[in-house]
């Protein structure tokens, strides 16, 4: 898998690949790489690479060393020094870039003797300070046969704490981070606990029928690592729904031949760690979700005998991930184009035509075949370099990636085999702060459509940019009581409490308490685990009078710290209720007889 990473990185990453050349085979010498990346005030990086070439035989030694600088590289101020002796160099330019070959004029000879080469240069583009975070991609110069020791010195130019590191550093000294024995080509680090994205999404709905229809659209959902703050949705939906997968849906009723353009505006907050207040809700949902998360849906069906045979030795999530990354090759010719979605089997048969949809579909199909609960996320991958982290859904340039449910931790874990393959970053053990979910596909591989797919023509409907402006968190509810003001003594009375989220964010784990000294109320306590902005939740309740009652019983309703109210009832006896019912019946009968008499007279 590392070879595949290196071939992609050497062409697309803006850093240098070192290729040792020797009169001897590799087994006759040992190379040790020590890489120090030092952050500069302009967020460029000064890199110092020390290569220690150790002779393993007395009669074999290294005479020269080559470095390839790709044409797209932002390398400057390249310097070379060797404490082992004088070094000369010559350049050769071709379509791949500039190859600089360093010749040791008098190489050190002898078993266990070393030739040292120190190369330093500056490079821009590896560090991005954006919004609330600083993100760095650090070349390691490692490969399948050679590990490196990597150090990243942030000096004093980073204010935030380290939140994501792939792999984890061997040593963390707050401003200096060290990785020993690194075997992957890239170290990825993020400073800052979360990222904020200002988001505007447009949706075009059209009813081409001659009868009214209901249409649902997907707004960005609340997930373990994503929180949503709604600024406004225009026009307002007729109904808000959170479905089985956790999608945040707006339902609109369209008249015959009616068109509607809906706009969602808000801020999406992406966290480096799971939101603890979402975990219980996620686990509750999974109890019903697991009934369909192993089914073969369209694009995730696997019946191909060759594919099934290839999966015989694939058992774990890591096996599936590596299988997908090793098998598929990203097709940059399909990037950004309107391309047909191939699905898991076709991706396996034509591995050179894969984009993010195929990586995701093959991962989900293979996972489900192996009994691993998996689903798809479609959304937006925030990327400033589409060669490293491309997007490729139709419509506005979107991205797709899978999740699997970790039974050990009872949590969903996002992975991204596409970006792992194109960047060399470890996306098996979690993603980053650049993945924004628009739609969750677990029960159905195509529904709901993500924002950016509701269009007619070549319009831009997805606008996402980072921001440092913290969103306002407004938690508020409105309550409607659906029961009469009179209750019957000694009989069960039924009603409904409607809780409407009138705030701008998802409210989680809020207790609903019903208490009364004169009535037995059920349920007395209920937890609302999640209620979306503008969503209405209906809670049925029942109550009956206790033995000792007063003339005006009451119920106190409390919803967390957001709502408190006392409802008072007029108590009537069962006999009075019977009399009132009889009187009501008699009155209606009288009206009916009067109407019939009037009709007969006219006849």
N, C-alpha and C positions, 0 to 999 in steps of 0.2 A: 504494500500500500504506500510506503514511503517513496518508492521509486516513482509511482504515479504522481504523488504530490510534487516531487522535485521537478519532474518534466513540465508540470504546469507552472510551478513557481518560477523556474528559470526563464520562462518566456514572459510571464505576466507580472510577476513581482518585481518591484524596482530595487532589486538588490543583486549582489554578486555571487555567482557560483564558482567555487574554486575546484579545479581539476588537477590533481598531482600527476606529473609525468616522471617516470624513472626508467633507468636501464634495467631495473630489477622488477620483479613482481611485487605485489603489495605485501606478501607475507615476509619479505625480506626487510621491511622497515615498519615502524609504527609511527602514526601521526597523532599528536595531541593538539586539540583546538581550544583556545581560551579566548572568548569573545566578550568584550566590554563595550556596552552601549551607554553613552553619557548624554543625557538630555541637555539641550542648549536653550537659551532664553527665548529664541524664536521658534521653539518646538521642533527644530531639526535635531538630528542625532549625530554625534561624533562616535564613530565605531573604530575600535582598535582590535584587530585580530592577530593573535600570536599563534603561530604554527610551529610546533616542535616536532621535527622529523628525526626520529631515533633509529640509528642503524642497528639492525638485528644480526648482521654478519659483518665480519671484518673486511670482506672483499666486495661488498655491495653498498652503495650509498646513493643519495639523491643528488642530481646535478641541476635540475631546473624545476620550476613550479609555474603554473599558468593560472590566470584569472580572467574570467569572461565578464565584461560589463555590457549588459543588454543595451540596445539603442534607446530603450524607453527609460533607462535608469536616470535618477536625479542625483547621481554621485558627483561629488566635487572634492577638490583638494586631496587627491590621492597621493599618499606618501608610502615609501617602502624603506625598511631598514633591516639589516641583518647583523647582529652582534657576532655572528659566526664568521664574517668576512665580507668582502666586497661583493655587491650584487649588481649586475647589469640587466637592462630590460630592453625589449623591443615590442612594438605594437603591430597588430594585424587587424585591419578593419574588414568586415564582411556584413552581410545582411542581418546576421544575428546580433552584431554589436562589435565591440572592440576587445580583442584578446591580447592581454599583456603577459608576456612570458619573462620570468625572472630567472637569470642564470647565476648560479653560485660559481664565481671564478675559481675559488679554491675551497671546495666543499670539505667539511670536516669528515675524516674517515676514521674507521675503527668501530668495533662492536660496542654497542651501548653509548656511542658518541652521538651528539645532537647537532643538527643544523637548524638554527632559529631564523624565522622570517616574521617580521612585524610589519603589518599593513594597516594603515589608518586612512580614513576618509570621512567626509561628511555626507549625509544623505537627508533629503527632505521627503515628506509624504508618508513617513512611517507612523507619525504621531498625529492624532486629530484631537484638538481641544474643541469640543462642540457641546453646546447646551450645558448640562449639569455634569458632564463627564470628560475625562481624558482617556483616550484609547490608543494603545501602541501595539504595533506588529513588529516583533523583534526577530530578524533572521538569526538562525543558529549555525548554519553551514554544516549541519549534521546530515548523515544519510544512513542507508541500511548498514553500512560497515563502519561508520565513524560517529562517535558521540562527541559532544562539545560541553564545555563549561561556559555558561552564559551569565553575565552580570548586567543589571540595568541600574544605573545611577541616576535618580531623578533630581539630584542636587536639592534645590529648594523651590523648584518650579511647579510642584504638584501640591495642591492644598487638600485634596480629598484622600480618603483612605483607599487602599487596594480592596476592591470588591470581587473581581473575577481574575483568576490567573490560571492559564492552561499551558503547561501543567502547573501544579502548585510549586512555589519556590522551595528550595531546600533550606534557604535562610531568608528571613524577613527582618531587615533592620530599619524599617519605616521609610527610609529614603533610598536604601540600597537593597536590591533583591538579587539573589543568586540561585541558579539552577545547576545542579551537578548531573553529569552523565545524560544529557539531553539527546534523544535519538530522533526527534521529529524536527522538521525543517523550520518551524516557526513557533515562537513563544508569543502568546496573546495575553495582554493585561488590560484591565479597565480600572480606573480610579473614579469613585463616585458610586453611591448606593442605588441611584436610580437615574433614569433619563426621562425628560418631559418632551412630548411632541404635540405641537399645536396642529389640529387636524380639521380639515373641511372636506366633506364627502358629499357628492351629488348623486342622486338616483333618479332615473327617468322611468316612470311607470306608464303603461298604456293599456287600456282595455279595448280590444278590437271586437268585442262581442256585442250582441244586441241586448244583453242582460247585465245587471250589476255583478261585479266580481269582487272577491277579497284577494288582496295581494300582500305578501309579507316581504319586508326587506330587513337585512341584517346590519345592525349598528355594531361598533366595536364592543365585544363582551367583556365582562369581568372574569378574570382567570386567576390562577395561583400567582402569577407574576405580572399581571396587568390590571390597572385600576383606571376607571373611566370617569371623567368629569364632564357633564353635558353643559354646554353654554346655551344652545338652543337647537330645537328640531322644528323646521318649518316646511310645510304645515304640520300641525300636531297629528300623530297617529290616532285612528279611531280606537285602537287598543294596543297595549304593550304586553308582550309575552316573553317569558324565558322558557325555552324548550328543553327537552330531555338532555341534549348535548351541552346546554348552558348558553345557547345563542340568545342574544338580546335582539328581539324582533319587534319591528313596528308594523302593525296591520292597518292597511288602508282599504276603504271601500270605494271602488271606482264605478261611476255611472257608465252606461254604454258609450263607447267611443271617446271616453274621457282620457286626457293626459294629465299627469301630475309630475312636477319636479320637486323632489324632497331634498332638503339640505340639512346635513348634520354638522354641527360645529361644536368642538370641545377640545379637551386636553386628555391625552393618553399618557399614563405614567407606567413605565416599565421598571420593574424591580430586579435587583441582583439576587434576591432571596425570595422564597415563597412568603406570601401573605398568610400569617398564622390564622387570621380570622376567616380565611377561606377554606381551611383544611377540612373542617367537619362537614361543611356543605359539599365539598368535592367528594368526600367519602360516602355521604348519603346518596348523591347522584349515581355514583359508580355501582351501587347495589342493583339499580335497575339497568344501568348502561351495559353491564357485563353480559346481559342477555342477548345483546346484538353485536358486541364488539369483536366477536370471532367469526361473524358471518361473512360470506363471500358476496360482496357488493360489486356493482359495475366498476370496472377498473382495478378491483382488488381480487378478482377471481384467478385462481391458479389451477389449471388442469394440464398444462403442458408437461409431457413426460420428462423431457430433458431438464426443465426447471425443477420439477419435483425431485429428480435424481440429484441435481446440484445442491438441493437443500437437505439431503440426507444427513450430512454431518454438521448442519447448522442447527444450533439448539438455543443459544442465549441471545439476548438483545445485542450484545457486542458482536456475536457471530453474524447476525442479520445485517447489522450496520456495516461491518467490514465486507461482507458478501456484496452488498449493494455498491459500495464505493469502489471495490476492486473490479466489479463487473462492468459498470457503466462509465462512459466518457461524456463529459459535458459538450453539447453541441452549441458552440457560439454562433453558428450560422442560423440557428432557430431562435436565438436570444432576441426578445422584443418583437418577434413576428407573431402574426396570428397563426398559431400552429395547432393541429389536431392533437388532442390528448390521447396518448397511446395506451396507457394502462400498464399493469404489472407484466403481463405475459409478453406484450409487444416490445416493451422496454428491454426485456431479457433477450428477445430474438434479435433486436436491432439496437445494441448497446451504444452505438455511436450517435444515435439521434436523441439522446436523453437531455432533458432540461429538468427544472426543479420538480415538475409534476411527475415525471417518470421515476426520479429518485424516490419521491415520496410514495408513489403508488406501489413500487416494487418493495419498499420497506414494509408498508402496511400489509400487502398481500402475503409476503413471506412471514411476517410476524404472526399474522392470524393463522396461517398454515401451521405454525409451530406452537400455537396455543398462547401467544403473547398478545395481550390486549393493546390494540394500537388504533390510532385515528389520525385524521389529517387536519392541519390548520392552514387556512388560506388567509393571506394578509399582505402586509407591507414589510419588506426587508430594507431598512434604511442603510444605504450603501453609497459611499462616495467614489467607489471604484468598482464598476460592474464587471471588470475582468476578474477581480478577486472574489466578490460576493454578488453574483448576478441574480437577476429576477427574470421571470419568463412566463408568467401567466398572460393570457390574452387581455385585451383592453388596456387600461392604464397598467404600467409595468409593475406587476405584483410579484408575490413570492409564495411558495408552498413548502411546508415542512411537516414532518410527522411528530407525534407524541406516542409514548408507550406508558402504560400504567405499571408502576413499580409496586409489586405486591408486598415487598419488604417494608417500604416506607408508606405505602398506601397513598401515593401521590402521582400525578401526571408529571412526566419528565419530557421536556422538549429536546429533540435532536435535529441536526440538519446535515444529512449526508451530502447534499448538493454543495454547500459552502465548505464542508470538510474537504471535498474533492478538489474544489477550485482554489482554495486558499492554503491548505495545509494546516489549518487551525483545528484543534480538537473540539469538534461539535458533537461528539458522542456523549460526553459528560456534561450536558447542558448547553444552552446557546449563549446569548449575550444580551445586551440592552438595545438591540437593533431590530428585534422581531416584534411586530405589532399585529395582533390577531384581529381579523375582520369577521371570519366565519369558522365554525368548528364543524367538521364532518366526521361523525362517528356512526350514526345510524344510516346515513345516506351519503354516498360519495360525491354528490353534486349539489345537494341542497343543504342550506340556503346558499345562494350566490354571494360572493363577497362584494363589498363596495368596489366600484370600478368596472363591474360587469353589467350594470343596469344602464345601457346606453343605446342610442340610435345614431350611428355615425362615428366619426373619429373625433370625439370630444375628450377633453381632459376633465376627469371627475374626481380625482384623488389628489389632495394637496396635503402634504405632510412636511413639517419642518421642526427642528429642535427649538426649544425656547428655555429661557431661564426664569420665566415668570411662573411663580407658583400658582396653581389653580385654587380658587376659593372652594372650600369644602362646606357645603350647605346641606345639613341633614335636617329634614323636616317631614312631617306626615300630616295628612288630613284623615279624619275618621267619619264614616257614615254609618248610622245605626239603622238596620233594617228590621225593626220590630215595633209593635204598637206601644202606646203609652199605658195601656191597661193590661193587667195580668190576672189570671184566674187563680184563685186560692185553691191549693191542693192539687193542681194539675200541672203537667209539664208544659212550659211555654218555650217555643223555639224562635230563633231569630238569626240574623247574620250581622257580623261586624265587617265592614269594608275598610281596609287600610290602604291609603293611597300615598305613595312616595312623591311628595311635592318638592323634594330637594333636587340636587344636581348630581348626586353620586349614589352608588349602590349602598344600601343600608344592610348590615350583616348582624346576625345573631342578636336580634333585639327581642327582649322578653315582652310578651303581652300578658298582663295580669288582670284578672277579674275577681273582685272581692265584694262580699256583702255579708252583713250581720243578720239579714232577714231572709236571704235566698240562698239555696244551694245551686251554685253555678258550675257548669261544665263546658269547656275545660276551665279550671281555675287559673292555670298557667300554661302558656304556649310560647315557644320560641319561633320567631320568624327568622329563618336562617339567611334568606336573601330576598331583597325586593329591589327591583330595578327602578331607575328614575321614571316617573310617570306611570309606573305599574300599579294596578289595583289587585290586592289579595283579599279574597272573601273567606272569612272564618265563621263556620256555623257554631252557634252556641245554644245551650238549653239551660233553663233554670226553673226551679220549683220552690214554693214557699216552705219555710221551715215550720216547726210546731209553734214557736212563739213568733208572732208577727206583729207588725205595727200597721197603721192605716196607710202609710206611704212607703213601701219598700224601695230600696235603691241598690244600684250596682256601681262600684267605683272601677273605672277603666284606666289602666296605666300602660303606656307603651314606652318602655325605657325611660329616658329623660326627655322624650320628645312630645309626649301627650299625656294629659291627665284630665279626667272628666268624671262627673258623677251623674248617673241617669236615674231619675225618680219615676216611679210607676204609680198608677192608681189601681188599687186592689179592689177586685170585685169577687163576690162569692160565686160558687158554682151555680147556686139557685138563681141568683140575679142574672148570671150569664145565660142560664137556660131561659129565663123570662125574656131577656133582651133578644135572644136568638128567635124565640117564638114570635115576639112582637115584630122583629125584622121580617120574618117569614110572612106574617099576616099582612104587613104593609106592602110587601112585594106582590102578594096574592091580590090584594085590593087594587093595586095599580094595574095588574094584568087583566083583572075582570073589567075594570073601567075601560081599558083600551079595547078589549074585545067587544064590549057593549057599544062603544062608539063606532066600531067597524060594522057591526051588524045593523045598526040604525041607518048607516049610509047605504047599505045594501038594500 
